[in-house]
Amino acid sequence: MEFINVKNKTTVDETMNGKSIRVKIFGNEYPLRGENEEFTKQVATYVDSMLTKIHEKLPEQPPLTIAVLSALNITEDLLKEREEYSTNMERLELEIEKLSNYFDSCLSDIE
């Protein structure tokens, strides 16, 4: 996903293919380009919902503060997901190793 420079309509990364779409985030429209239009919309919706949620809790805060707090919350979600993924991968690798050892044992009993 990338932002499009609205002034001269060039993209940050010209090599990226994808259809340009407009999304609304926190009351402002942004032109975005992504390889997967639905995923790009999903990301924009997630960011918008986080900004709205923070703004509803802290309506007196300026937009920059809302944006920074939202970025922190989104990053926290990402890091938690990465940690969970890593833990699950470690568990999966352990289970695969156990199965491999079990099958090796079974095969050696047959021989």
N, C-alpha and C positions, 0 to 999 in steps of 0.2 A: 504494500500500500504506500502511496506517496501523496504529498501535497502538490498541487499545481500552482505555479507562480501566476497569480491572477492578472498582474500587470502586463506581462508579455506572453502569457499562456504557454510557457515552457514548463517542463516538469523537472523536478529535482534529479531524477534519474531517467534520462531519455531512453535507456535501453529496456526499461520495463514495459511489457505489453499489457494491455488491458483497457477496458472501456472506462472513460471518465464518467463519474457519477457525482451528483451533488447530495450532500448529507447535511442535516441540520443538527448542530450540537450546541446546546445551551443557548438556543435562540439565534444562532448565527449559522449561515450556510457556508459550507466549504466544498470546493471541488476536490475530489479524491480519485485516484486511479489505483486499481488493484487487479491482480490476476483473476480473482474470484469476486464478482460483484456482490453476491449474497454474504460472503464472509466480511467484505469491507463494510457493508451495511450493518452487519452484526457487531463489528468492532465499534463503529460509530454510535450505535444504539447503546452499547455497554458504557462507553465514555459519557454519553449524554445522561444516561440514568444515574451514573455515579456523581456527576456534577449537580444534577437536580437534587439527588438525595442529600448531598452535603449542603447545598444552598437552602434546602428546606429546614435543616437542623440549625444552620447558622446564617439566617437571612440578612443579618446586618454586616456580614463580611464582604469585602470588595471581591470582584471577579478573580483577581490574581490569587488571592488567598484561597478561594473556592477551588481554583484550578490546581494549586499546589497540594492542597489537602486531598483532592481527588486523585492526583498523580501518586501520592503516597499510598492511598488506599488501594489503587489499582496495582501498584508495585507490590504491596503486601500480599494481595491475592495471588499474583504471579509467583512470588517466592514461596508461598505456602503450597501452591500447586506443584512447583518444581520439587520441593522437599517431599511431598507425598508421592510424586512420580518416582523419585530416586529411591525412596523406601520400598515402594512396590516392586521396582526393578530388582532391588537386592533380594527381596523375598522370592521373587520369581526365579532368579538365578539360583538361589539355594534349592528351591524345589526341583528345578531342572537337574541340578547336580545330584540330588538324592535319587531322582528317577533314573538318571544315567547310571549311577552306581548300582542301583537295584537291577536294571536290565543287564548290566555287565555281569553281575553276580548270577543272574538266571542263565545267561548264555554260557558262563563257565561251568555251571552245574550240568548243562546239557552235553557239553563236550566231554 
